[in-house]
Amino acid sequence: MNKITILIWVLTSFITQNSIGQSVATYNIVFESFWNASDHGTLPPSPHWSQLVGANHNSNVSFLNLGGIATQGIENIAESGSITVFKDNEVAMSITNGDTQQFINGGGLGSATGTISINALEVNENFPLLTLVSMIAPSPDWIITTTSLNLRNAGNTDWQNLIEIDLFVYDAGTDSGGSYTSANADITPHIAINTLKGIPPFNNNRVGKLTVSLQSILNAEETNTKNNIRLYPNPTKGMFTITNIQSTEINTIKIYNILGSLVKEFFVENGVPKINIDFTHFKKGMYLISFLDSNSINHTHKLIIN
């Protein structure tokens, strides 16, 4: 079998695996707060943000619907920053039902401005929708949120590389207070969650920005292999790492270009846990990395250089 035939067979295998399997994407998420007195009125004493929490899930569930009525979990976050009901009841039940992958907690922010970061969040393709919420505190029931944000592209053929969203304040519809320090005044029955954009003290000013950036992708073959070799970041700008080598007893690593030509070969010493590889001097495009283990079994991964 010549190298072109081998390459065609490998590419066909990738297409087949990716069409029936599920990939896992790793994202970094940053919430940057711009909350300030010039844009949003005189700030209350001890301005801060409650824990930025949420989940990644599928379309069978929605934890927060703009224009809908807040759940008990969302009400508790909006009024007091309490996450217990949201986490232990609403998200946990959805995980049990198979509609949510995981609960997400980025922690809080003890000042009006600053950032909250969620790093290396692994998102399975079965649960590509991201919901996050935090209370602007103190306040009657005001929140920032992104609800069911799809991390896949419009055709559901790939993961989105970068998402940037301006964040505006929403009223959870559970308390009628009109200022940061208004006394508790429950609304019964609750009204719909609605935007406070264009309404004092926020007017038309954003209070923050959410940035969701793709770090790496593990395809079906990579995530399902029992040896669990990891290659990241992927896509990469040239520098990447191969880990979990020692547990798979990898002897040789070969890297091929799209034409099937061998461009690099490594012989792995026993016990080496990982290898850092510099491909910054290679052309952009797709490469195939072949791992030969001690049982003479090949494990082939795809690498994209941007």
C-alpha positions as CSV (number, residue, x, y, z in Angstrom):
1,M,0.0,0.0,0.0
2,N,1.6,3.3,-1.1
3,K,1.6,6.4,1.1
4,I,-1.1,8.2,-1.0
5,T,-3.4,5.2,-0.5
6,I,-2.6,5.2,3.2
7,L,-3.4,8.9,3.5
8,I,-6.8,8.5,1.7
9,W,-7.7,5.7,4.0
10,V,-6.7,7.7,7.1
11,L,-8.7,10.8,5.9
12,T,-11.7,8.6,5.2
13,S,-11.5,7.1,8.7
14,F,-11.4,10.7,10.2
15,I,-14.5,11.7,8.2
16,T,-16.3,8.6,9.3
17,Q,-15.4,8.9,13.0
18,N,-16.2,12.6,13.2
19,S,-19.6,12.1,11.5
20,I,-20.7,9.4,14.1
21,G,-18.7,10.4,17.1
22,Q,-18.7,13.4,19.4
23,S,-15.8,15.8,19.8
24,V,-14.8,17.7,22.9
25,A,-13.8,21.4,22.8
26,T,-11.9,23.2,25.5
27,Y,-12.8,26.9,26.1
28,N,-11.6,29.7,28.2
29,I,-14.3,32.1,29.4
30,V,-13.7,35.6,30.6
31,F,-16.3,38.0,32.1
32,E,-15.0,41.6,32.2
33,S,-17.1,44.0,34.3
34,F,-17.3,47.7,33.3
35,W,-19.8,48.6,36.1
36,N,-19.1,52.2,37.1
37,A,-20.7,55.4,38.4
38,S,-20.3,57.4,35.3
39,D,-22.3,55.0,33.1
40,H,-24.6,53.3,35.6
41,G,-25.5,55.8,38.3
42,T,-24.1,56.2,41.8
43,L,-22.9,52.8,42.9
44,P,-24.2,51.2,46.0
45,P,-22.0,50.5,49.1
46,S,-19.7,47.4,48.6
47,P,-20.5,46.9,44.9
48,H,-19.7,43.3,43.7
49,W,-20.8,40.4,41.6
50,S,-22.1,37.1,42.9
51,Q,-20.7,33.8,41.7
52,L,-20.8,33.5,37.9
53,V,-22.6,30.1,37.6
54,G,-24.3,28.1,34.9
55,A,-24.1,24.9,32.9
56,N,-23.5,23.5,29.4
57,H,-26.5,21.6,28.1
58,N,-28.6,20.5,25.1
59,S,-31.7,22.1,23.6
60,N,-34.0,19.9,25.7
61,V,-33.5,22.2,28.7
62,S,-33.4,25.9,29.3
63,F,-32.4,27.3,32.7
64,L,-33.4,30.8,32.0
65,N,-35.7,32.2,29.3
66,L,-35.6,35.9,28.5
67,G,-39.3,36.9,28.5
68,G,-40.2,33.9,30.7
69,I,-40.7,33.5,34.4
70,A,-37.6,32.9,36.6
71,T,-37.2,29.6,38.2
72,Q,-36.6,29.4,42.0
73,G,-32.9,28.9,41.4
74,I,-32.6,31.9,39.2
75,E,-34.7,34.0,41.6
76,N,-32.4,33.1,44.5
77,I,-29.3,34.1,42.4
78,A,-30.9,37.4,41.3
79,E,-32.1,38.4,44.8
80,S,-29.3,37.1,47.1
81,G,-26.6,35.5,45.0
82,S,-27.5,32.1,46.4
83,I,-26.7,29.2,44.0
84,T,-27.8,26.2,46.1
85,V,-31.2,25.6,44.5
86,F,-29.9,26.3,41.0
87,K,-27.0,23.9,41.4
88,D,-28.4,21.1,43.6
89,N,-31.9,21.0,42.2
90,E,-32.2,22.5,38.7
91,V,-28.8,21.7,37.2
92,A,-28.4,18.4,39.1
93,M,-31.8,17.1,37.9
94,S,-30.9,18.1,34.3
95,I,-27.6,16.2,34.5
96,T,-29.5,13.1,35.8
97,N,-32.0,13.4,32.9
98,G,-29.1,13.4,30.4
99,D,-29.6,17.0,29.2
100,T,-26.7,18.7,30.9
101,Q,-23.0,17.9,31.1
102,Q,-21.9,19.8,34.1
103,F,-22.4,22.7,36.6
104,I,-20.1,25.6,36.0
105,N,-18.8,28.0,38.7
106,G,-16.4,30.8,37.9
107,G,-16.5,32.3,41.4
108,G,-17.5,35.9,42.3
109,L,-15.9,39.3,42.0
110,G,-15.5,41.5,45.1
111,S,-15.5,44.8,43.3
112,A,-17.5,46.7,40.6
113,T,-14.9,46.3,37.9
114,G,-12.5,43.4,37.2
115,T,-12.7,40.0,35.6
116,I,-14.0,36.5,36.3
117,S,-12.3,33.7,34.4
118,I,-13.3,30.1,33.7
119,N,-10.3,28.3,32.2
120,A,-10.1,24.9,30.4
121,L,-13.8,24.2,30.3
122,E,-14.3,21.0,28.4
123,V,-17.6,20.9,26.4
124,N,-18.9,17.8,24.9
125,E,-20.6,18.2,21.5
126,N,-23.7,16.6,22.9
127,F,-24.1,19.6,25.3
128,P,-23.0,22.7,23.2
129,L,-25.3,25.3,24.8
130,L,-23.8,27.6,27.4
131,T,-25.9,29.4,30.1
132,L,-24.2,31.7,32.7
133,V,-25.7,34.1,35.2
134,S,-24.5,36.4,38.0
135,M,-26.2,38.9,40.3
136,I,-25.2,42.6,40.2
137,A,-25.0,43.2,43.9
138,P,-26.5,44.7,45.8
139,S,-29.7,45.0,43.8
140,P,-33.3,44.0,44.0
141,D,-33.1,41.2,41.4
142,W,-30.8,42.3,38.6
143,I,-28.6,40.0,36.7
144,I,-26.3,39.6,33.7
145,T,-26.7,36.4,31.7
146,T,-26.1,34.5,28.5
147,T,-28.7,31.9,27.9
148,S,-28.3,28.8,25.7
149,L,-25.4,30.3,23.8
150,N,-24.5,27.9,21.1
151,L,-20.8,27.1,20.9
152,R,-21.2,25.3,17.6
153,N,-21.4,27.2,14.3
154,A,-24.6,27.8,12.4
155,G,-24.4,24.6,10.4
156,N,-23.3,22.5,13.4
157,T,-20.2,21.4,11.5
158,D,-17.6,22.8,13.9
159,W,-16.9,24.7,17.1
160,Q,-16.9,28.5,17.2
161,N,-13.4,29.9,17.6
162,L,-14.3,33.2,19.4
163,I,-17.5,34.6,20.8
164,E,-17.7,38.2,22.2
165,I,-20.9,39.5,23.7
166,D,-21.7,42.8,25.3
167,L,-23.6,42.3,28.5
168,F,-26.5,44.4,29.7
169,V,-28.5,44.1,32.9
170,Y,-31.8,42.1,33.2
171,D,-34.6,42.3,35.8
172,A,-35.5,38.8,36.9
173,G,-39.1,39.9,37.5
174,T,-39.3,38.7,41.1
175,D,-38.8,42.0,43.0
176,S,-40.2,45.5,42.3
177,G,-37.3,47.5,43.7
178,G,-36.1,50.3,41.4
179,S,-32.7,51.1,42.8
180,Y,-29.6,49.3,43.9
181,T,-30.5,49.4,47.6
182,S,-34.3,49.2,47.4
183,A,-36.0,47.2,50.2
184,N,-37.3,43.7,49.4
185,A,-40.6,44.0,47.6
186,D,-41.6,40.6,46.1
187,I,-43.8,40.7,42.9
188,T,-46.7,38.2,43.1
189,P,-47.1,36.7,40.7
190,H,-43.7,37.1,39.2
191,I,-43.4,38.9,35.9
192,A,-41.3,38.0,32.9
193,I,-37.5,38.5,32.9
194,N,-36.9,41.7,31.0
195,T,-34.0,43.9,29.9
196,L,-33.1,47.1,31.7
197,K,-31.3,48.4,28.6
198,G,-32.5,52.0,28.0
199,I,-33.8,52.3,31.6
200,P,-32.0,54.3,34.4
201,P,-29.6,53.8,36.0
202,F,-28.2,51.6,33.2
203,N,-29.6,53.5,30.2
204,N,-28.0,52.1,27.0
205,N,-24.7,51.3,28.6
206,R,-23.2,47.8,28.8
207,V,-22.0,46.6,32.2
208,G,-19.6,44.0,30.9
209,K,-18.3,41.8,28.2
210,L,-18.2,38.0,27.9
211,T,-15.4,36.4,25.8
212,V,-15.5,32.7,25.0
213,S,-12.4,31.5,23.2
214,L,-11.6,28.1,21.8
215,Q,-8.4,26.5,23.1
216,S,-8.4,23.0,21.6
217,I,-10.5,20.3,20.1
218,L,-10.4,16.5,20.7
219,N,-12.0,14.5,17.9
220,A,-14.0,11.3,18.3
221,E,-10.9,9.1,18.0
222,E,-8.9,11.1,20.5
223,T,-11.7,11.2,23.1
224,N,-12.8,7.6,22.8
225,T,-9.4,5.8,22.6
226,K,-8.8,3.8,25.8
227,N,-5.2,5.0,25.8
228,N,-6.4,8.6,26.0
229,I,-3.4,10.2,24.3
230,R,-3.9,14.0,24.4
231,L,-2.7,16.5,21.9
232,Y,-3.3,20.2,22.6
233,P,-3.9,23.0,21.8
234,N,-5.5,21.8,18.6
235,P,-5.9,23.9,16.4
236,T,-2.5,25.4,17.2
237,K,-0.3,28.2,16.0
238,G,2.6,25.9,15.9
239,M,3.5,24.9,19.5
240,F,1.7,21.9,20.9
241,T,2.0,19.2,23.5
242,I,1.4,15.4,23.4
243,T,0.7,13.9,26.8
244,N,-0.1,10.6,28.5
245,I,2.6,9.0,26.4
246,Q,4.1,6.8,29.2
247,S,0.8,5.0,29.9
248,T,0.4,4.0,26.2
249,E,4.0,2.9,25.8
250,I,4.4,4.9,22.6
251,N,7.7,4.1,20.9
252,T,7.5,6.3,17.7
253,I,5.8,9.5,16.7
254,K,5.5,10.3,13.0
255,I,4.0,13.4,11.5
256,Y,2.8,13.5,7.9
257,N,1.6,16.4,5.7
258,I,-1.6,16.4,3.7
259,L,0.3,14.9,0.7
260,G,1.4,11.9,2.8
261,S,5.0,12.9,3.1
262,L,6.8,12.2,6.4
263,V,7.9,15.6,7.7
264,K,9.0,14.7,11.3
265,E,9.8,11.6,13.3
266,F,10.4,11.2,17.0
267,F,11.7,8.2,18.9
268,V,10.3,8.2,22.5
269,E,12.3,7.2,25.5
270,N,10.7,4.9,28.0
271,G,8.9,6.8,30.8
272,V,8.6,10.1,29.1
273,P,5.2,11.6,30.1
274,K,4.9,14.2,27.4
275,I,6.6,15.9,24.5
276,N,6.5,19.6,23.5
277,I,6.7,20.1,19.8
278,D,7.5,23.3,17.9
279,F,5.9,23.5,14.4
280,T,6.0,27.2,14.1
281,H,8.2,27.0,11.0
282,F,5.9,24.6,9.2
283,K,3.2,25.7,6.8
284,K,-0.4,26.2,7.9
285,G,-2.8,23.3,7.3
286,M,-3.7,19.8,8.4
287,Y,-1.2,17.2,9.5
288,L,-1.6,13.6,10.6
289,I,0.3,12.4,13.6
290,S,0.8,8.6,13.9
291,F,1.7,7.0,17.2
292,L,3.2,3.5,17.2
293,D,2.9,1.7,20.5
294,S,4.7,-1.3,21.9
295,N,2.1,-3.6,20.5
296,S,2.8,-2.2,17.0
297,I,-0.7,-0.6,17.0
298,N,-1.0,2.8,15.2
299,H,-3.0,5.6,16.8
300,T,-3.6,8.4,14.3
301,H,-4.6,12.0,15.2
302,K,-5.4,15.1,13.2
303,L,-3.5,18.3,13.9
304,I,-4.5,21.7,12.5
305,I,-1.9,24.5,12.3
306,N,-3.5,28.0,11.9
